[in-house]
Amino acid sequence: EPEVTQTPSHQVTQMGQEVILRCVPISNHLYFYWYRQILGQKVEFLVSFYNNEISEKSEIFDDQFSVERPDGSNFTLKIRSTKLEDSAMYFCASRVLAGRGDTQYFGPGTRLTVL
Amino acid sequence: ILNVEQSPQSLHVQEGDSTNFTCSFPSSNFYALHWYRWETAKSPEALFVMTLNGDEKKKGRISATLNTKEGYSYLYIKGSQPEDSATYLCAFFSSGSARQLTFGSGTQLTVLP
């Protein structure tokens, strides 16, 4: 069964460094998402992406964040200058269409630790 | 800010017991409700997408109901097994913002053999 994959599974970085989190969505999916979960808190929406542009973003997704689909398969989240509070589990998700009954499929997450 | 609440926060049951948990969400601007099963270090697994008031969906021993007028959904597990141990998440799509899921905090289920 097709699945969303994410790399790396765990990333440790120093505060102020740039990180790129990578996702490979399911191949025929058209809508892509990033969510995050800070330890002990709810999963939070960051950004949705369709047709090579951001379709919606949350207040969390400020100028330090960017997303890109550099080729036909990868979907990346870049954090330009990481802060301690960016430490979280980051989830990528995709779905084939954005219809009401369409399922959003999640990857296993990347745990980002900022020191 | 949309408020999606799940109860209980955690639950321990004996193997063979049936159990249920609740997800409550805003009753206005309902678009869809998703249920996920999430085991540590794995991807959240999609269980159900519920869209209509009165929906009932079933997948093996797991079923879910939806009441959009009062803003709640129940997830039922019949005859719990140790492999059902996981966190069960609900997530709400508002018609005002249909591109983002708002998650509850989850119910952590432990099934004791």
Boltz contact constraints between the chains, C-beta under 6 A:
constraints:
  - contact:
      token1: [A, 42]
      token2: [B, 103]
      max_distance: 6.0
  - contact:
      token1: [A, 42]
      token2: [B, 105]
      max_distance: 6.0
  - contact:
      token1: [A, 43]
      token2: [B, 103]
      max_distance: 6.0
  - contact:
      token1: [A, 45]
      token2: [B, 100]
      max_distance: 6.0
  - contact:
      token1: [A, 48]
      token2: [B, 99]
      max_distance: 6.0
  - contact:
      token1: [A, 55]
      token2: [B, 99]
      max_distance: 6.0
  - contact:
      token1: [A, 56]
      token2: [B, 99]
      max_distance: 6.0
  - contact:
      token1: [A, 56]
      token2: [B, 100]
      max_distance: 6.0
  - contact:
      token1: [A, 100]
      token2: [B, 32]
      max_distance: 6.0
  - contact:
      token1: [A, 100]
      token2: [B, 51]
      max_distance: 6.0
  - contact:
      token1: [A, 101]
      token2: [B, 49]
      max_distance: 6.0
  - contact:
      token1: [A, 101]
      token2: [B, 51]
      max_distance: 6.0
  - contact:
      token1: [A, 103]
      token2: [B, 46]
      max_distance: 6.0
  - contact:
      token1: [A, 103]
      token2: [B, 49]
      max_distance: 6.0
  - contact:
      token1: [A, 106]
      token2: [B, 43]
      max_distance: 6.0
  - contact:
      token1: [A, 106]
      token2: [B, 44]
      max_distance: 6.0
  - contact:
      token1: [A, 107]
      token2: [B, 43]
      max_distance: 6.0
  - contact:
      token1: [A, 108]
      token2: [B, 42]
      max_distance: 6.0
  - contact:
      token1: [A, 108]
      token2: [B, 43]
      max_distance: 6.0
